[in-house]
Amino acid sequence: MAKTLKAGVIACGSIAQMMHLPGYAKCPGVELVAACDPVAQRRREAEKIKPGLRTYDDCRKMLKAEDLDIVSVCSPNLFHAEHAIAGLEHGAHVLLEKPPALSLKEIAAVRAAIKRNHRRLIVGFSHRFMRGNRKIHKMLAEGVIGEPYMIRMRLAHAGPYPGWAKDDWFYSPKLAGGGALLDMGIHAIDQVLWQMGPVKSVQAMVRTLRKPIQVDDNAVILLEFARSRALGYIEVGWTSPSGFSGVEIMGDKGCIVENYAGQLTVTTGKITPDMKKRAKMTTRVVDAEPTHGGWQIEIGEVVKAFKQNSDLGMGIDTGGAALAVALAARESSRTGKAVPVRAVK
């Protein structure tokens, strides 16, 4: 009989309450046994999700008292690397929320802890589990639109709000390490890397346009890829009341368009300058349902990967690669120049 893994969650804020806690509570093959948070109210909310849950006010207390196989790190960004290392030193596998760290030095420290403790770590890039994104990845591999040469991606919403980040740590330069770029942007960057390959250099504008906060609420990034002549564009924001969120990928034989709130389409053929041959183009709907819900699938896939020692392709180096692009974008915005993306070592 397969072993039932025991899971614990570090920090019981919004992402823990929406995904990690209920995810483990409902997932076969794993038992949610413990959680910790310094705020008593959040501990009580966690206990409502899983009656009988043992809760602690400090992660060190939880790790000392419990024998855990999996630790989810859902704390503010500042503590991601520290808490991931603590979970690994405890002897647990780790599911680490994005961003995986705030510096490449921290990425190296986490990697060393993985190797030292012979454990595994998966970065929580939940967008990889979205149905539409998986279909795009498969279509690109199959050459449905030929050789891709351009990707445009926009991820935007109205920003963290009461009930999402109750203590507003999202808006703290110290605790969050940044704003929309590290929150939304890290997902968009990972998607671009996953679909198109490594990035060579970036030019970016990272700005605070609308909100009275000390971190960025919008960012635009231009990307040059390392293994092809393709170009990319990413737009992320915390100030969008509505509008398109999704991805458009151009290939030499067609185009893929995914609207996260609507449908996924593939168009093949070419538009001529006089538009007369437009009728030869063919558009088909690949998926007509919204592509939300990646995090609802993530826990089950992660537990399965830890049990079977399988590779989801979302380890610390994958997280480090996305972080390196985000850090280069921030530096480009500061200097007004194109910045090469540092290799993750």
C-alpha positions in Angstrom: 0.0 0.0 0.0 1.4 3.4 -1.0 2.5 5.7 1.8 0.2 8.6 2.7 2.4 11.7 2.8 2.1 14.2 5.6 1.9 17.9 4.6 2.4 21.1 6.5 1.9 24.7 5.4 4.1 27.7 6.3 1.9 30.8 6.5 -1.9 30.8 6.3 -2.6 33.9 4.2 -4.7 34.1 1.0 -2.8 31.7 -1.3 -2.7 29.1 1.5 -6.4 29.4 2.2 -7.4 29.4 -1.5 -5.1 26.7 -2.7 -2.6 24.9 -0.4 -4.8 24.1 2.6 -7.9 23.0 0.8 -5.8 21.4 -1.9 -4.0 19.1 0.5 -7.3 18.5 2.5 -9.0 17.2 -0.6 -6.0 15.4 -2.3 -5.8 11.6 -2.1 -2.5 10.2 -0.9 -1.6 13.1 1.4 -2.8 14.2 4.8 -2.7 17.8 5.9 -1.6 17.7 9.5 -0.1 21.1 10.4 0.1 24.7 9.5 1.7 27.8 11.1 1.2 31.5 11.0 2.1 34.3 13.5 -1.4 35.8 13.2 -4.0 34.0 15.4 -6.9 34.8 13.2 -5.3 33.2 10.2 -4.5 30.1 12.2 -8.2 29.9 13.2 -9.2 30.2 9.5 -6.8 27.4 8.6 -8.4 25.2 11.3 -11.8 25.8 9.8 -10.6 24.4 6.4 -9.2 21.3 8.1 -10.8 20.4 11.4 -8.2 18.8 13.7 -5.4 20.7 12.1 -2.5 21.3 14.4 -1.4 25.0 14.2 1.7 26.9 15.4 2.7 30.5 15.6 6.2 29.9 14.2 7.4 27.6 11.5 10.4 26.4 13.5 8.0 25.2 16.2 6.0 23.3 13.6 9.0 21.7 11.9 10.4 20.7 15.3 7.1 19.1 16.5 5.9 17.4 13.3 7.3 14.7 11.0 6.4 16.2 7.6 7.0 14.7 4.1 5.9 17.9 2.3 6.1 21.6 3.3 4.3 24.3 1.4 6.0 27.7 1.7 3.3 30.5 1.4 5.0 33.2 3.4 5.8 36.8 2.2 8.4 36.8 -0.6 11.1 38.0 1.7 11.0 34.7 3.6 10.6 32.3 0.7 14.2 31.1 0.4 14.7 31.0 4.2 11.5 28.9 4.8 12.3 26.7 1.8 15.7 25.9 3.3 14.1 25.2 6.7 11.7 22.8 5.1 14.5 21.0 3.3 16.6 20.8 6.4 13.6 19.3 8.2 13.8 16.5 5.6 10.7 17.4 3.7 10.1 18.0 0.0 9.0 21.6 -0.6 6.4 23.3 -2.7 7.6 26.9 -2.9 5.3 29.7 -3.9 6.6 32.2 -6.5 8.8 34.1 -6.6 11.2 31.4 -5.4 13.6 34.0 -3.9 14.5 37.7 -4.2 18.0 37.3 -5.5 20.1 34.8 -7.4 22.3 34.4 -4.3 19.2 33.0 -2.5 18.5 30.7 -5.4 22.0 29.3 -5.0 21.5 28.8 -1.3 18.2 26.9 -1.9 19.8 24.7 -4.5 22.6 23.8 -2.1 20.1 22.9 0.5 18.3 20.6 -2.0 21.5 18.8 -2.8 22.7 18.7 0.8 19.4 17.1 2.1 18.7 14.9 -0.9 15.1 16.4 -1.1 13.1 17.8 -3.9 11.6 21.3 -4.5 8.9 22.4 -6.9 8.2 26.1 -7.6 4.5 26.9 -7.7 4.1 28.1 -11.3 0.4 27.2 -11.3 -0.1 28.7 -14.8 1.6 25.6 -16.2 -1.3 23.6 -15.1 -3.9 25.7 -16.8 -5.6 23.6 -19.5 -5.1 26.2 -22.3 -1.5 26.7 -21.6 -0.8 23.0 -21.7 -2.6 22.7 -25.0 -0.4 25.6 -26.4 2.8 23.9 -25.2 1.7 20.7 -27.0 0.7 22.5 -30.2 4.1 24.3 -30.3 5.9 21.0 -29.9 3.9 19.5 -32.7 4.7 22.5 -35.0 1.0 23.5 -35.5 1.9 27.1 -36.3 5.4 26.4 -37.7 8.4 28.1 -36.2 7.3 30.7 -33.6 8.9 34.1 -34.0 6.8 36.4 -31.7 5.0 36.1 -28.4 2.9 38.7 -26.7 1.6 38.2 -23.3 -0.6 40.3 -20.9 -1.4 39.4 -17.4 -3.3 42.0 -15.4 -6.0 42.5 -12.8 -7.0 45.2 -10.4 -4.3 44.2 -7.9 -4.3 42.8 -4.4 -7.3 43.8 -2.4 -8.8 43.4 1.1 -9.2 39.7 1.7 -6.3 38.8 -0.6 -3.5 40.4 1.4 -5.1 41.4 4.7 -1.9 42.9 6.1 -1.0 44.5 2.7 2.5 42.9 2.7 2.1 42.8 -1.1 2.6 46.6 -1.1 5.7 46.5 1.2 9.0 46.9 -0.6 10.8 44.9 2.1 8.3 42.0 2.5 7.3 41.7 -1.2 10.6 42.8 -2.8 8.6 44.4 -5.6 5.1 44.7 -7.0 3.3 43.6 -10.1 6.6 42.5 -11.8 7.3 39.9 -9.2 3.7 38.9 -8.6 2.1 38.8 -12.1 5.3 39.1 -14.1 7.0 36.0 -12.7 4.1 33.9 -14.0 4.2 35.6 -17.4 8.0 35.3 -17.6 7.8 31.6 -16.7 5.1 31.0 -19.4 7.3 32.7 -22.0 10.4 30.7 -21.0 8.3 27.5 -21.1 6.8 28.1 -24.5 9.7 29.9 -26.2 13.0 29.0 -24.5 15.6 31.0 -22.6 15.9 34.8 -22.8 19.1 36.5 -23.8 18.4 40.1 -22.9 15.5 42.5 -21.9 14.5 46.1 -22.1 11.8 47.1 -19.7 9.8 49.9 -18.0 8.7 49.1 -14.5 6.5 51.8 -13.1 4.0 52.8 -10.4 1.3 54.4 -12.5 -1.9 54.5 -10.5 -1.8 53.1 -7.0 -0.5 55.1 -4.0 2.0 52.4 -3.2 5.8 52.1 -2.9 6.1 49.2 -5.3 5.5 48.9 -9.0 1.9 48.4 -10.3 2.7 48.0 -14.0 5.5 46.7 -16.1 6.3 46.3 -19.8 9.2 44.0 -20.9 10.7 43.4 -24.4 12.6 40.1 -24.7 15.3 38.8 -27.0 15.6 35.0 -27.0 18.8 33.1 -26.7 18.2 30.2 -29.1 16.2 31.8 -31.9 15.6 35.2 -33.5 12.2 35.4 -31.9 11.1 38.4 -29.9 8.7 38.7 -27.0 6.6 41.3 -25.2 5.2 41.0 -21.7 2.7 43.5 -20.0 1.7 43.0 -16.4 -0.4 45.2 -14.1 -2.2 45.6 -10.9 -4.5 48.4 -12.2 -6.6 46.8 -14.9 -10.4 46.9 -14.2 -11.0 44.7 -17.3 -9.4 43.9 -20.7 -7.5 41.2 -22.3 -5.4 38.8 -20.3 -3.8 36.0 -22.3 -1.2 35.2 -24.9 -0.7 35.5 -28.7 2.0 33.5 -30.4 2.9 34.1 -34.1 4.5 31.4 -36.2 5.5 31.2 -39.8 2.4 29.1 -40.5 -0.2 30.5 -38.2 -1.1 32.1 -34.9 -2.3 30.9 -31.5 -4.4 33.3 -29.4 -5.5 32.4 -25.9 -7.9 34.7 -24.0 -7.8 33.5 -20.3 -11.4 34.7 -19.9 -12.7 33.3 -23.2 -11.3 30.8 -25.7 -8.2 29.4 -27.3 -8.0 29.6 -31.1 -5.5 28.6 -33.8 -5.4 30.4 -37.2 -3.5 29.1 -40.1 -2.8 30.7 -43.5 -1.6 34.2 -44.4 -3.1 37.7 -44.7 -1.9 39.4 -47.9 -1.4 43.1 -48.1 -4.5 43.6 -50.2 -6.6 41.4 -47.8 -8.1 39.6 -50.9 -6.8 36.2 -49.9 -7.9 36.5 -46.3 -10.6 33.9 -47.1 -7.9 31.2 -47.4 -7.2 31.6 -43.7 -8.7 29.0 -41.3 -9.5 29.7 -37.7 -10.6 26.9 -35.3 -11.5 27.0 -31.7 -9.4 24.6 -29.7 -11.0 25.4 -26.3 -14.0 27.5 -25.6 -13.8 27.5 -21.8 -12.0 30.0 -19.5 -8.5 28.7 -18.7 -8.5 29.5 -15.0 -7.9 27.0 -12.2 -4.3 25.9 -12.6 -3.8 26.0 -8.8 -6.7 23.7 -8.4 -4.8 21.0 -10.3 -1.3 21.9 -8.9 -1.5 20.2 -5.5 -2.5 16.8 -7.0 0.3 17.0 -9.6 2.9 18.0 -7.1 2.0 15.3 -4.6 2.1 12.7 -7.4 5.5 14.0 -8.5 6.9 13.8 -5.0 5.5 10.2 -4.6 6.8 9.0 -7.9 10.0 11.0 -8.0 8.9 12.4 -11.4 10.0 15.7 -12.8 7.5 18.5 -13.5 10.2 20.7 -14.9 9.5 23.3 -12.2 12.6 23.0 -9.9 14.7 25.7 -8.4 16.7 26.3 -11.6 13.4 26.9 -13.5 12.4 29.4 -10.8 15.8 31.0 -10.9 15.6 31.5 -14.6 12.3 33.4 -14.3 13.7 35.4 -11.4 16.8 36.3 -13.5 14.6 37.8 -16.2 12.6 39.8 -13.7 15.7 41.2 -12.1 17.2 42.1 -15.5 13.9 43.9 -16.3 14.1 45.9 -13.1 17.7 46.8 -13.9 16.8 47.8 -17.4 14.0 50.1 -16.1 16.5 51.7 -13.7 19.2 52.3 -16.3 17.1 52.8 -19.4 19.2 50.3 -21.3 19.0 46.7 -22.5 20.3 44.3 -19.9 21.6 40.8 -20.5 19.9 38.1 -18.4 22.4 36.5 -15.9 22.9 32.8 -16.1 21.6 30.9 -13.0 24.5 29.0 -11.4 
